[in-house]
Amino acid sequence: MLKKMTMVLATSVAAMFAATNPGMAQTKLKWAHVYETSEPFHTASVWAAQEIGKRTNGRYTVDVYPASQLGKEADINQGLSLGSVDIIISGSSFAAKSFAPIGVTYYPYTFRDADHLLAYTKSDIFKELAKGYEDKSGHHIVAVTYYGVRQTSSNKPIKSCADLKGLKMRVPDVPAYLAMPRACGANTAPIAFAEVYLALQNGTVEAQENPLTTIEAKKFYEVQKHIVLTGHIVDHLNTVVAGALWKKLSDEDKKIFTDVAQEAAAKATAEIKQNEAKLVAFFKDKGLTVTEVDKNEFRDIVLKNVPFETFGYRKADWERIQAVK
């Protein structure tokens, strides 16, 4: 019921502004993502939809479609060009399908932490990569949201990269996500996300990797004994406006859309960071062993065994990101 009320509120607020300005031309927009209505990415999107309505005096109304209602992540990315969606939240791995170099942010150990990621989004290298994506795709990135640091959970203790050798590990079938486990010798399996809990429970795989917030939300901790803070990818999402819409916006409206998207991203980022900070203690309370590892060791092995060219990334971009403070 609450989920439905949230969706209705986003639409009704925009409609209210239109009703108070009956002579005004109104444009309806679709904002799509794949996340659940309980997640910060959705609640921040609903807030943004309402704010765009308010700040444009009802000239734009935005309906938010969560939980893959308008398609999977690949579908909504295509939808930007097809005209079936106007704004999406999506990872850089999908943006990299149009412009490979922007995916360098998924190479393991690119970012030190969330603050380093956020500093990158204000840097010249981000502006250059975002422009490269826009030049290739036609679409415009207006904001970046912190998603979480990908960590490892396992039924076997892991203290070094060598401890992953031969370990049966579920990893999404995304090349950059596979880089660290395979560099360390894990036997990776691309099990569907919905089936991971059962696979861990019945021993089909012994380990998996995801942000702590996901490990908690999906209750993987119930079928794992160890949380290993490998911190191999600091993950993020882009808020992307379709090129057709961006070109139509006045400079004033471009600023409104950008300001709102960045404020929404900041809200979701703060919530994710707060949730992550609590989870190490949560997992310890649940009886799991939480292990810190030497990330430099993991990083050096990845750098030695996984060339940037494998993904179409540029090492010079990675080095510039490393230097961002």
C-alpha positions as semicolon CSV with decimal commas, in nm:
position;residue;x (nm);y (nm);z (nm)
1;M;0,000;0,000;0,000
2;L;0,278;0,244;0,090
3;K;0,457;0,167;-0,235
4;K;0,142;0,249;-0,434
5;M;0,087;0,567;-0,236
6;T;0,443;0,680;-0,312
7;M;0,390;0,628;-0,684
8;V;0,053;0,803;-0,679
9;L;0,201;1,096;-0,486
10;A;0,470;1,150;-0,748
11;T;0,205;1,172;-1,018
12;S;-0,053;1,370;-0,822
13;V;0,191;1,641;-0,716
14;A;0,283;1,703;-1,080
15;A;-0,083;1,700;-1,178
16;M;-0,163;1,955;-0,909
17;F;0,084;2,201;-1,058
18;A;-0,062;2,148;-1,402
19;A;-0,412;2,212;-1,268
20;T;-0,310;2,545;-1,118
21;N;-0,173;2,653;-1,457
22;P;-0,443;2,534;-1,702
23;G;-0,320;2,746;-1,992
24;M;0,034;2,613;-1,972
25;A;0,176;2,354;-2,212
26;Q;0,274;2,045;-2,021
27;T;0,527;1,773;-2,106
28;K;0,504;1,430;-1,945
29;L;0,829;1,242;-1,888
30;K;0,921;0,886;-1,792
31;W;1,198;0,823;-1,536
32;A;1,297;0,454;-1,519
33;H;1,524;0,232;-1,310
34;V;1,556;-0,130;-1,198
35;Y;1,563;-0,085;-0,820
36;E;1,296;-0,169;-0,565
37;T;1,063;0,096;-0,423
38;S;1,219;0,057;-0,077
39;E;1,567;0,153;-0,198
40;P;1,717;0,503;-0,177
41;F;1,756;0,517;-0,554
42;H;1,377;0,506;-0,590
43;T;1,278;0,733;-0,303
44;A;1,527;0,993;-0,427
45;S;1,387;0,959;-0,779
46;V;1,034;1,021;-0,656
47;W;1,155;1,329;-0,470
48;A;1,328;1,449;-0,788
49;A;1,011;1,397;-0,993
50;Q;0,817;1,615;-0,752
51;E;1,088;1,882;-0,748
52;I;1,105;1,905;-1,126
53;G;0,730;1,964;-1,127
54;K;0,760;2,234;-0,863
55;R;1,061;2,415;-1,005
56;T;0,924;2,421;-1,361
57;N;0,581;2,539;-1,239
58;G;0,418;2,227;-1,375
59;R;0,557;2,254;-1,727
60;Y;0,708;1,909;-1,679
61;T;0,548;1,615;-1,501
62;V;0,764;1,313;-1,428
63;D;0,635;0,961;-1,362
64;V;0,884;0,723;-1,199
65;Y;0,885;0,358;-1,306
66;P;1,084;0,141;-1,059
67;A;1,172;-0,228;-1,041
68;S;1,225;-0,288;-1,415
69;Q;0,867;-0,188;-1,499
70;L;0,990;-0,046;-1,830
71;G;1,248;-0,319;-1,885
72;K;1,581;-0,447;-1,761
73;E;1,884;-0,219;-1,740
74;A;1,985;-0,290;-2,100
75;D;1,630;-0,214;-2,214
76;I;1,602;0,124;-2,044
77;N;1,943;0,224;-2,180
78;Q;1,817;0,146;-2,529
79;G;1,496;0,328;-2,441
80;L;1,686;0,656;-2,417
81;S;1,749;0,637;-2,794
82;L;1,416;0,479;-2,883
83;G;1,217;0,747;-2,701
84;S;1,045;0,506;-2,462
85;V;1,213;0,666;-2,157
86;D;1,341;1,017;-2,087
87;I;1,554;0,978;-1,774
88;I;1,718;0,668;-1,627
89;I;1,947;0,562;-1,344
90;S;2,204;0,310;-1,463
91;G;2,560;0,189;-1,411
92;S;2,863;0,298;-1,612
93;S;2,905;-0,057;-1,743
94;F;2,602;0,016;-1,963
95;A;2,727;0,361;-2,061
96;A;3,050;0,184;-2,162
97;K;2,862;-0,005;-2,434
98;S;2,840;0,328;-2,617
99;F;3,177;0,465;-2,502
100;A;3,410;0,202;-2,356
101;P;3,654;0,435;-2,173
102;I;3,387;0,556;-1,926
103;G;3,373;0,201;-1,790
104;V;3,724;0,238;-1,643
105;T;3,552;0,327;-1,315
106;Y;3,459;-0,043;-1,286
107;Y;3,818;-0,162;-1,309
108;P;3,902;-0,305;-0,963
109;Y;4,058;-0,065;-0,713
110;T;4,000;0,246;-0,923
111;F;3,851;0,432;-0,625
112;R;3,980;0,430;-0,269
113;D;3,637;0,492;-0,114
114;A;3,308;0,676;-0,161
115;D;3,467;1,016;-0,107
116;H;3,723;0,947;-0,379
117;L;3,438;0,852;-0,616
118;L;3,252;1,174;-0,535
119;A;3,569;1,379;-0,587
120;Y;3,607;1,215;-0,929
121;T;3,257;1,333;-1,029
122;K;3,375;1,692;-0,984
123;S;3,701;1,643;-1,175
124;D;3,812;1,724;-1,529
125;I;3,859;1,356;-1,610
126;F;3,492;1,288;-1,528
127;K;3,384;1,579;-1,749
128;E;3,594;1,440;-2,035
129;L;3,460;1,085;-2,001
130;A;3,101;1,207;-1,965
131;K;3,145;1,420;-2,278
132;G;3,290;1,122;-2,463
133;Y;2,980;0,923;-2,369
134;E;2,751;1,208;-2,475
135;D;2,932;1,251;-2,809
136;K;2,890;0,879;-2,882
137;S;2,540;0,819;-2,745
138;G;2,379;1,162;-2,761
139;H;2,268;1,132;-2,398
140;H;2,368;1,354;-2,107
141;I;2,482;1,245;-1,758
142;V;2,348;1,492;-1,502
143;A;2,441;1,323;-1,173
144;V;2,625;1,031;-1,011
145;T;2,500;0,836;-0,709
146;Y;2,719;0,623;-0,483
147;Y;2,598;0,262;-0,493
148;G;2,825;0,095;-0,242
149;V;3,161;-0,084;-0,213
150;R;3,156;-0,438;-0,346
151;Q;3,282;-0,683;-0,082
152;T;3,308;-1,062;-0,066
153;S;3,114;-1,312;0,142
154;S;3,226;-1,673;0,177
155;N;3,190;-1,997;0,365
156;K;3,569;-2,029;0,377
157;P;3,809;-1,785;0,544
158;I;3,984;-1,548;0,303
159;K;4,287;-1,352;0,416
160;S;4,473;-1,307;0,087
161;C;4,419;-1,320;-0,287
162;A;4,562;-1,674;-0,292
163;D;4,278;-1,795;-0,069
164;L;4,035;-1,743;-0,360
165;K;4,214;-1,999;-0,575
166;G;3,968;-2,272;-0,670
167;L;3,686;-2,112;-0,470
168;K;3,344;-2,158;-0,631
169;M;3,221;-1,798;-0,646
170;R;2,913;-1,637;-0,795
171;V;3,000;-1,321;-0,989
172;P;2,776;-1,128;-1,234
173;D;2,866;-1,193;-1,596
174;V;3,025;-0,848;-1,632
175;P;3,392;-0,848;-1,736
176;A;3,506;-0,583;-1,487
177;Y;3,328;-0,761;-1,198
178;L;3,502;-1,086;-1,297
179;A;3,848;-0,927;-1,303
180;M;3,944;-0,954;-0,936
181;P;3,804;-1,305;-0,864
182;R;3,960;-1,451;-1,178
183;A;4,295;-1,277;-1,122
184;C;4,301;-1,447;-0,782
185;G;4,210;-1,787;-0,930
186;A;3,844;-1,824;-0,826
187;N;3,612;-2,051;-1,025
188;T;3,339;-1,802;-1,115
189;A;2,977;-1,885;-1,195
190;P;2,726;-1,635;-1,346
191;I;2,425;-1,751;-1,144
192;A;2,112;-1,537;-1,182
193;F;2,080;-1,286;-0,900
194;A;1,744;-1,424;-0,786
195;E;1,904;-1,768;-0,741
196;V;2,213;-1,666;-0,544
197;Y;2,070;-1,732;-0,197
198;L;1,974;-2,089;-0,287
199;A;2,307;-2,151;-0,462
200;L;2,494;-2,043;-0,149
201;Q;2,262;-2,245;0,071
202;N;2,301;-2,571;-0,120
203;G;2,673;-2,530;-0,190
204;T;2,653;-2,479;-0,565
205;V;2,882;-2,185;-0,492
206;E;3,076;-2,106;-0,176
207;A;3,109;-1,730;-0,213
208;Q;2,974;-1,421;-0,385
209;E;3,047;-1,046;-0,405
210;N;2,817;-0,747;-0,358
211;P;2,791;-0,427;-0,151
212;L;2,719;-0,487;0,219
213;T;2,377;-0,329;0,176
214;T;2,288;-0,595;-0,082
215;I;2,430;-0,877;0,131
216;E;2,203;-0,759;0,412
217;A;1,896;-0,691;0,196
218;K;1,912;-1,029;0,022
219;K;1,996;-1,207;0,350
220;F;2,306;-1,376;0,208
221;Y;2,452;-1,353;0,558
222;E;2,214;-1,632;0,661
223;V;2,400;-1,877;0,436
224;Q;2,758;-1,744;0,469
225;K;3,014;-1,754;0,750
226;H;3,257;-1,480;0,648
227;I;3,241;-1,120;0,529
228;V;3,571;-1,027;0,362
229;L;3,630;-0,657;0,306
230;T;3,798;-0,686;-0,034
231;G;3,654;-0,348;-0,138
232;H;3,738;-0,429;-0,500
233;I;3,492;-0,195;-0,673
234;V;3,342;0,130;-0,547
235;D;3,019;0,116;-0,744
236;H;2,799;0,398;-0,868
237;L;2,500;0,486;-1,084
238;N;2,456;0,762;-1,340
239;T;2,142;0,969;-1,384
240;V;2,112;1,007;-1,762
241;V;1,881;1,235;-1,962
242;A;1,790;1,128;-2,315
243;G;1,955;1,339;-2,581
244;A;1,623;1,423;-2,747
245;L;1,493;1,573;-2,422
246;W;1,819;1,746;-2,328
247;K;1,831;1,929;-2,663
248;K;1,478;2,061;-2,613
249;L;1,540;2,201;-2,265
250;S;1,611;2,570;-2,224
251;D;1,930;2,664;-2,041
252;E;1,718;2,749;-1,738
253;D;1,547;2,410;-1,744
254;K;1,877;2,228;-1,798
255;K;1,998;2,388;-1,476
256;I;1,680;2,285;-1,294
257;F;1,707;1,923;-1,410
258;T;2,078;1,911;-1,323
259;D;2,035;2,070;-0,980
260;V;1,746;1,841;-0,890
261;A;1,924;1,525;-1,012
262;Q;2,238;1,614;-0,817
263;E;2,043;1,691;-0,501
264;A;1,859;1,359;-0,536
265;A;2,189;1,176;-0,590
266;A;2,331;1,339;-0,277
267;K;2,029;1,225;-0,073
268;A;2,060;0,863;-0,191
269;T;2,439;0,867;-0,147
270;A;2,412;0,987;0,214
271;E;2,161;0,714;0,295
272;I;2,374;0,441;0,137
273;K;2,688;0,557;0,322
274;Q;2,496;0,566;0,651
275;N;2,357;0,216;0,597
276;E;2,696;0,072;0,505
277;A;2,858;0,215;0,815
278;K;2,622;0,016;1,038
279;L;2,653;-0,318;0,864
280;V;2,992;-0,445;0,982
281;A;2,858;-0,447;1,338
282;F;2,532;-0,602;1,214
283;F;2,713;-0,895;1,052
284;K;2,930;-0,949;1,359
285;D;2,616;-0,958;1,572
286;K;2,480;-1,227;1,339
287;G;2,786;-1,440;1,417
288;L;2,982;-1,386;1,097
289;T;3,358;-1,330;1,094
290;V;3,450;-0,997;0,934
291;T;3,801;-0,988;0,788
292;E;4,009;-0,694;0,665
293;V;4,251;-0,781;0,385
294;D;4,550;-0,607;0,227
295;K;4,380;-0,436;-0,068
296;N;4,716;-0,338;-0,213
297;E;4,801;-0,705;-0,259
298;F;4,473;-0,769;-0,442
299;R;4,515;-0,456;-0,654
300;D;4,871;-0,543;-0,757
301;I;4,768;-0,892;-0,869
302;V;4,477;-0,753;-1,073
303;L;4,703;-0,493;-1,237
304;K;4,953;-0,765;-1,325
305;N;4,699;-1,010;-1,469
306;V;4,415;-0,803;-1,616
307;P;4,519;-0,559;-1,892
308;F;4,309;-0,244;-1,930
309;E;4,287;-0,312;-2,302
310;T;4,080;-0,623;-2,224
311;F;3,783;-0,393;-2,167
312;G;3,867;-0,107;-2,403
313;Y;3,970;0,109;-2,108
314;R;4,265;0,348;-2,114
315;K;4,528;0,309;-1,845
316;A;4,602;0,683;-1,862
317;D;4,242;0,754;-1,755
318;W;4,276;0,515;-1,460
319;E;4,598;0,685;-1,352
320;R;4,437;1,028;-1,369
321;I;4,146;0,906;-1,155
322;Q;4,393;0,761;-0,906
323;A;4,546;1,108;-0,871
324;V;4,213;1,279;-0,794
325;K;4,195;1,403;-0,436
